Amino acid sequence: MKPAARTAALLTGAVVVLAAPVVAMRSWSDPADPRIVIGAAAPATLIPGDVRDPTGRMVAGAVWTGLTAYEPRTGIPVNAAAESIAGDDRRTWTVRLRAGGRFHDGSPVTARSFTDAWTAVLRERWHGARLFTDVARVRGAARAAETGRVDGLDVEDDRTFRVTLDRPFAGFPSLLADPAFLPMPDGVLRSRDWAAYGRRPVGNGPLRVLRRSPQEITLTPAEQSAGSERGDRRDIVIKTMPDPARQYAAALAGDVDIATGVPSSRHESMDAQFPRRHLTVPGRTVTYLAFPLWDERYSSATLRQALSLAIDRGRITETALGHQAAPADSLIPPGIVLGRRNSPCRRCVYDARAAAATLADAGGPPGPVTLWYPAGTGDERWVHTLARQFGSDLKLDVRPKALPAAGYTAAIAGREVDGPFVLHATADYPSPVATLAALLDAPTGYAGTDPGDQVDRANRAARPEDGVIPARLAESSLLRDLPMIPLWSDHDHLVWSERLSGVTADAFGGLRLDRLTIED
C-alpha cells in the first residue's frame, strides 16, 4: 500500500477581520431557523467512488447507505444495505441485499447497483480504485480499466452477488463501509454522465442532496418530498469555508452551528468558548520515521531505538504542528478502537539521557544523517525541528533533504535514499491489521517474518475480534525491531452551538450528519 500524513489566543484585531465575511449570513438566519449550518472545506467531488477528503466522506455517509457500517465504539462492521455477507473461506464472499432498497429517485437498489458502480470506479480510475486492487484484491480488478469487467464480481440475482478475492481477507466486510463501495443508480451507470451526477448525486441514504453550489451544499431528509414546507424540514447546509479560523469565528458569532476546523491559535480557548461543546476526533493516519534497512548503518535495532527515545513528540506536535496532531505511542492510529492497547511503544517516550546511553550501546553515531521527506506536503514544518533535536540530544549531524512528492515513493522503493525517511500510513478500515499490513508493504527492506505471519493469521480470522491477538503480536514484533518509528497521528476538532445535540464523529466517516438534532 502506498504511504499516503493548536497556542496563544487569537489577536482581537484578527477576530474582527475574520468575522466580517460571515456577517452577511445572518440575513437568512433567525432564532426559529430549522436549518443546521456547518462550516467545512468544499469537497473535491461527491461521486462516491472518487471521494478523497473529509467533507466528501462526511456527505457520503449521509447521502448513501453502504453494504455495511461499523459500530464506532468497537469498529466491528454491521450490516446496513446488506441483509447478509458470508465468506467461510474469507476469499469468496456472498452478499445478499435487504429487500425494498430504493434510491432517492425511486429506482431500485439492486446487486448491479453495486457491482456496476464498482466496475465504474475501476474503469474510470477513480480515487477508490486502489481499495479494490491493492487492499481487497478483488480478482481481475487490476485489469478492469482495460477490459471493462471484473472477473471477481458475479451477479446471481437482483439481490445477490458474489465477490472473489485473490487471497483471504477477513477485513472485507469492514472495508465495504468505505465510500468507494457505495452503489449508484442505473441511470447514471448507463449514461456515464459523471459530471452531472457529481453536481447532484442520487444516493440511497437518510439524507438527499437538495441543491448544490460552489458556496454551499443543502441536504434534506430523504423521506420528505421536494415540496415540503421550509419549516417542516431539518435541512443541513454545508457552507464552504476552507479556513478553520473563519469557521471558528463564524461559530463564535452564531453564523454557523458547527465548525469542522479549529485553528492552532484557538486550541487553548476551545473549552472556555465552547464549554462541553467541542470534540477532538482521533484520526486514522500516522506519521512515521522509517529506515532504509538495506543501509548497514541503520541495521541495528538498538540504534533505531535510540533515535525514537530522542524524539520529543509532545513538543513538536504543540509547536511545529500547531496542536493538529497527537504524539503516537503505538503503530496503530487512535481512530481504530478494535484491539487498541494503551501505550504499547515503550521507546516512544522522550528520554534524552536514555537515548544517549542507548546510542552508545549501538556503537555511537552513524555519521552524517540525511533525513528525507516529500516536498510540498507540510512535512517541512517539523522535519527541521526534529533534525535540531537529534543534533542537540544525540550530537548527530542531520541534514534534511526534500524529494519531489510525485516520485517520493518510487525513489524509496528504488533504494535511492541513504537515511531515515518520512512515511505516512492511513488505515482504510477500522482494524489494526489495516495499518500493520500497510507498514509491512512499505519499502523499508524489513525482513522480519513473524509480523507477516501474524497479519496473515488475522486476515484469516472468522470474526474481527478473533484477529486482535495476532495483530497485537505483529505490532509487538514491529515495535521490538522498529523498522519504522511512530511519531504522531492526525486528528480533527469540532466546536458547536448550544442549539445542537447529537454531535458525534469518528475517524472513518467524520461528523455524522444524520444524527444531528436541534434542541427544542
N, C-alpha and C positions, 0 to 999 in steps of 0.2 A: 504494500500500500504506500502510496506517496505521502510524504510529510506535508502535510498540509502547511501557527501560532499564529484616594483621590486625595494642599492640606490646609492652607490658610483660607479664611473666609474670603469670598469674592468681594472685590472693592465696590463700594457703594455706587460710584460713578458708572461702573460697568453694568450694574443691575439696571440702571436707567436705560442704557443703550440696548441691552438685551431685551428688555420688556417692551420697548417701543414698537417693534414689529408685530407684537401679538395683541396690542390693544384693539386693533380693528376686529378681532374675533368676537369681542363682546357684543357686536351688533346683532349677532344671531343667537346669542346665549341669554337665558334668563333663568331664575330660580326653578321654574317649573319645566325647564327643557328636559325632555326624557332621554335625550341622546347622551351617550358616553363618548367623550372625546379623548383620543390618545395621541400623544406626540411620539413620532417614530421616524426613522430614516425611511426613505422610499425603497420599496423592494425592486430588485433588478428585473424581476419578472414574476408573474403569477401563474405561469404554466407549471403544473406540479412537478413534472419530471425534470424541470430546469431550475427549480428553486435553489438558491445558493446563499441566502443571507437570513439573519434573524427575523426581519419583518415578513419576508416571504414564508418562512416556516410558521410564524405566528398566524398569518392569514390562512395558510393551507390547513392548519389544524382545526379551523372553524368552518371553512367552506367545504371541506371534504371529510368523508369518513373512510378511513382505510380498512384494510382487512383486519388489522389488529391495532390496538393501542397498548399502553402499558401503565401499570399501577405505579404512580410516582414514588410511593414510599418504599417499594420493593424492586422496581424495574422489571417485574415479571410481566410478560405480554398477556393480554386478554383479548378475546375475540371481539371484533366490532362489526364490520360488514360481513365478516366470515362467520358462518354457523359452526364450522369445524375446520381444523387444519391438522392433518395427520401425516406423520412421516416416521414409520417404525425404524427405518434404517438411517434416518437423518439425511438421506441423499435424495429420495423421491418423496415429494410432498403432495398430498391431495387436498385441495381447497374446495370447500362447499360453502356457497354464499347463503345468507339469510334470504328468505322469501320476501318478495314485495319491495325490494330496494328500488328507489327512484332518484333520478337526477332532478335538479331544480326546474328543468324544462319539461318534466313529466315523463321523459323517456326512461325505460327500464335499465337498471344496473345488472348487467349480465356478466358471465365469465369472460366474454370477449371485451367487455369494457375495461377489464384489467389486462388480459394478455395482449390485446392490440395496442393499448396505451404503453405497455412495457416495450413492445416492439418499436413503437414510435420513439421512445426515449433512446433506444439503441441506434435506430436508423438515423435519427436527427443528430446524434452525438451530443445530447443534452448533458447537463451537469451531473445528473444522477446515473449516467451510463456506467460509471466505474463500480457502482454498487452491484450491478448485475455481473460485470465481467471480473472484477478483482476481489470482491467481498463474498457475494453469494456464489459466484462462479456458476451461473446458470449455463447448462450445456448449449453450446453454439452461440452464446451471446456475443462473443468477441467477433464473430463473422456476420452479425446481423446487419451492420451498416452496409455491407456489400451484398448480402443475399436477400435482405428484406424479410427474413424469417428467423425464428429462434427454435432450434431443434428441441430444446428442453421444455417447451410450452405446448401442452396438448389439451384442447378443449373437449370434454366429454359430453356436456350438455349445457343448457343456458345457465345452470347454477354450479357447475362442477368443472374444475380444470386441474391438471397435474403439472407439477414443476419438477424437472430432473436436474440435479446439480452434479458437478464433476467430482465432488468429494463430500463426505458427511459434514453437515454444518448445523449444529443444534441451535444456533442463534437466528436461524432463518425466520421464525415467527416474529421475533423482536425486530428484525430488520424491515419486515413488511410494514411497520408503522411509519417509515420514512416517506416524505412526500414523493420520492421517485417512484414509489409503488402504488400511487393513487390511481383511480380509474378516470377515464374520460368518456363522454357520451359519443354515441355512434356518429352523430352529425359531424363533429369536428374530426373524428378519426377518418371519416371518408373524404371530407373536403380538404383536410390538412391546412386549413386557414389558421395557422398558429398565431399570427399577428392579431387577428380579430378575437380569437379565443383569449389571448393574453390580456386584451383590453377589457373584456367582460367574460371572465371564465364562469363555467357552469359546473358546479360540484354536486355532491350528494350529502353534504353535512348539515349541521344545525343552523348555520348562517349562510346567506347567499349574498352575492355582490349586487347591490342596488345601483350603484353608479361608481365611476372611477374617473379621476382626472389627475394631472400631474401634481395638484395641490392636496388631494385627499382621496381616500377610498371609503365609501359608505357601505356598511354591511347591515343586513336586517334579518330577523328570524325567518328561516326558510318556510315555516308553516303559514306565514302571513302573506296575503296576496299583495300585489303591487299597488292595488287601490286602497289599501288600509289608510285610515286617517293617521296623520303625523303623531298625534297624541296617543295613539294606541300602540305605537311601536317602541321598542327599545333599540333603536339604531345605534350602531357603533361607528364613529367617524375617526379614521386614522389620518391625522394631519401630518403632512410631510415636513419634518423638522430634523435634518441630519445632524445639527449641532446640539449636543447634550446640554450645553449652557443655556441655549434658547428654550429647550424643553423644560428645564428645571425652573427658569424664570417664569415660563407660562404656567407651570403647575402652581408656583407660589402666588401668581396673580389670579388664579382661578380660571384661566382661559383654556386649560386642558385638565382633564381628570386624572390622567396618568402620564408620567414621563418615563420613557423606557431607557433613558440615559441620564447619568449624573456626572457632571464634570468633576475633575480631581479637586478643584478648589472648594467644592461643597460636600466632600466626603465627611468631614468632621461635623458639619452642621445639619446633616440629614435628620438625626434623631430629635434635635430641638425644633426644627422647622416642620417636620412631618412625624410627630410622635406616634409610634406604633403604626405608622403608615409608610414604612419603607421596607424593602426586601432586597437582600443580596442573593442572586440566583447563581449557584455554583455552575461552573462551566464544564465542557466536555473536551477541551483542548489543553494539552500540557506542553510546555516548552522544556526541552532537554538540552544538555550539552553532551554530544556523542563523541566517540573517539574512533580514529582510524586504526583499528587493531592490526592492520597489516603493517603498520609502522612500529618497529620494535621498541621505540621509546615509550609507547603507550600500552605495551603489552602487559604491564604489571597492574594487577587489580589494586595493589596497595597504593600505587601512585594515583590511580583514579579515585580511590577513597580519600586520599589526602586533599585532592582538588575539591571534592564535594564538601569536606569539612571546612574548607576555607571560603565558602560562598555564604555571605550574609544575605540570605534571601529576603528577610524581612526588610532590611534597609533598602534594597534595590526595588522591591515592589512598592514601598512607600514613597520613594523619591523618583528614580528614573522611570518607573512605570505608573506613577501617579495614582496609586490605590486601585488600579484597574485589573489587578491580578493578585493572587494569594500565594504565599510560599507553598511549595509542594513538599509533602512528606511521604509521598507514595508515587509509584509509577502510574497509578490509576487516577484519572481525573475525579474530583469530588462530586461531579454531577452524576456519577454512577454509584448507586447505593447498594446494588446487589453484591453481597460478599465483601463490602468495604471494611477495611481494618483501620484502626487509629494509629497513625504514625509508624508504619512498618519500616520506614527507612531511617535507621539509627544514625547514619552518616549524613543525613540531610539537615542536621542541626549545626549551626555555625559554632565552631570552636577553633580559634586561630592557633592556640597552643597545641592542641591535639593534631591539627593539620600539619604544623611544622614538624612535630615528632614523627608522624606517620610518613611524611615525605622523606625524612631522614632514613627511616626504616626501608623505604623503597629505593634507597641509593642516591637520594638527592635530586636536584632539579634536572629536567631532561634537556637543558639548553634552551635557546630561544624558542618560544612557543607562538605559532601563528594560529590565531583564533578566527575561523572562517564563519561568515554569516551572509545571508541573501540581502542584496542591496534593495532599498526602497520598500521594505516590508515593516519598518518600525523597530527592527531589532537593534539598530544602531543606538537607540536611546539608552540601552542598558549594556551593550557589549563593551563599550569603553569603560564604563563603571566597573564591570567585572574584571577587565584587564588590570585596572589600577588596584583592585582588591587583591588579585593574585600577586601583583608586584609588591604590595605593602606587607601582606601576611606571609607570603612564601618566597619573596625575593626572586620571583620569576620575571623574565623579560618576555612580556606578552605583547604581540603585535596584531591587532585586529585587521582583518582584510576582508573586503566585500567581494562577492561574486555576483554577476548578473542573475537576478531571480529566475529568469526563464530557463537558464541552463544549470541552475544550482544543484538539483538532484542528480542530473546526468554527470556533472563534474565529480560529485562524491562517489557515485556508482563506478565511475571510471578511475577511481583512486587518484584523482588529481590534487587532492588536499593532503597536507602533511601535518595536520594538527587538529585539535578539537573543533567541532563544527556544530552550529545551531541546528536543532531538529525540532519540528513541531509535529505532534500527532493528535488527530481528532477522532474520538470514538464515534462510530457510525450507528451504534445501537447500545442500549444501556446494559452492557455486560462487561466485566473486567477483561474477558477474552478479546473483546473488540480492540482494546488498546494493546494488549500484550501481543496479539498476532501482528499488529502493525509495527511494533517495535522489533519483533523478530525478523520482519521483512525489510527493516531499514538497512541501508548499505554500510554497516559498520565492520563487517568481516568477522562478526562474533560467531564462534563455532560451538558454543555450548549446546549439547543435545537434550539435556533434561528439560529446559523450559519448553522446547518444541514438542517433546513427547507429552508433557502435561497439557499444553494447549490442544494437542490432538485429542487427548482424553476428554477435555472439556467440550470439544466440538462434537463428540460422540455421545454426550450425556443425554439421558432420557428426558430430563427436565432441566430448566435453567439453574435451579437450586443445586442439582447434582454436579454442575460444573464448577461450583465455587471452590471446593477443596483443591482440585488440580490447578485451578487458576491461581490460588494462593501459593501453591508450591512453585509454580512457574515464576511468580513475582519474587518470591523469596530467593530463588536461584539467580535471577537477574540482579536483584539488589546486592547479592553477595559479590557477583562478578562486576557489576556496574559498567557494562559496555556503553551505557548512557546514564547521565546523572539527571534526575528530575529537578527542575528549577522552580517553576511556578505554573499555576493554572489560571486560565481566564475566568472572569465572572461578569455578570451584568447586575445593574441596580435598577430598582423600580421605586418611585415615590408616587403617592396618590392622594386624592382629596377625601374629605370626611364623608362625602355623599355616597361613596362606593363601599361595597363589601364583596366578598368572594374573590379577592385578588390572589391568584395562585399562578405559579410559573415553575418550569423545570428546565433542565439543561437541553433537552432534545426538542421541545416544542415551543419554549418560551412562554409568554403570557397567554393564559387560557381565556380567550375572548368569550367563549360560550358560557363561562361560569360567572362573568361579571354581573352584578346587580346594583341597583340604586336604592339606597336606604330611604324608606318612606318616612 
